[in-house]
Amino acid sequence: MNALPSVDEPVVPPTAKEKRTLLMAQARAALAKVFEVPNLTYVQRLAHAKTINQSLAKLEYQDGAAQLSCRPLTNKDFFAMLELFSGYGLATGFYTNATLLAPDKVDRIIRMGIQQVNISIDGATAATFEAIRHHANFDVVVRNARHLVARRRELGAPTPRLQIAMVLMRENLHELPDLVRLAADLGADSVYTMFVSDLVPDQMCEREPTRANATLREARRVAAELKIRLQCPDYLPEHATAEAAAARETVVPAMPASGCLCSHPWQQFVVWNDGNVSPCCRIRDDVDGEKFGSIHDAEPEQLWNSPGFVRLRERLAARNPPHACQVCPIRTVAMH
């Protein structure tokens, strides 16, 4: 039996490092069991895991740890989601920053028959890419993209197709032609671009329409020369003023001559990291209060005709799109 310290013996408080070591051990244990905690929704588990992971990352940084237990936060159910939709015979694909697209994941994606992998690369050089994608590594992303194509060829698989995606902004616009060259060198099947949204008005390409249009023309020329498919927004009106561009979110673009504003709600839906679905990345949860739904609550065919999807199709067919659709930066690509 351990003797208790006498009143004359001072109790030595733990050092800062000892406290940190204890807290790190507790955080690691909690992170390992966060998805076993009962009576929590998936969204609550995800938020709880994120909080623990952020605390652990801070502690390990303060401790100077080289081997980390904290993780880039990923969706625990990601492959289960892919299997669910591919099991329905749906054309399934996803967007990724490719940072964690390790060889074992690549093999699994290929063998599942995923139709398309879209890798976001917002710059053709490490300097530009890493300035936009903080804490990302350009060389790792390029290497993982190259491995995906090489492994697909080794296995003799027709899919997944590789599409490189780039959000065009004033900061990276000049690198679009070189990104097309990079995509061709990687063996990608296509390049998809869109103008940055009005959420970052200082970076909107509409502020420099002449430069933007010249870059789009050059990128299209390079794509034709290299025989790689390039999807670009339409050319910008060059008479628009900077003030008009900055006020774009209040302006409703002209409707197409016929048909609906956008084909996405009739062709696809997006699954978010919390399991909620929507027709695209511009609309998140609902239209006029009508929810799109979650894969945790309903089967895909039920979600396809959920109140949110039905309401959005009604509004688009009536040529009365919600505001998010009116100012969508990719509507010129999505329209059919």
Disulfide bonds with the S-S distance in Angstrom:
none
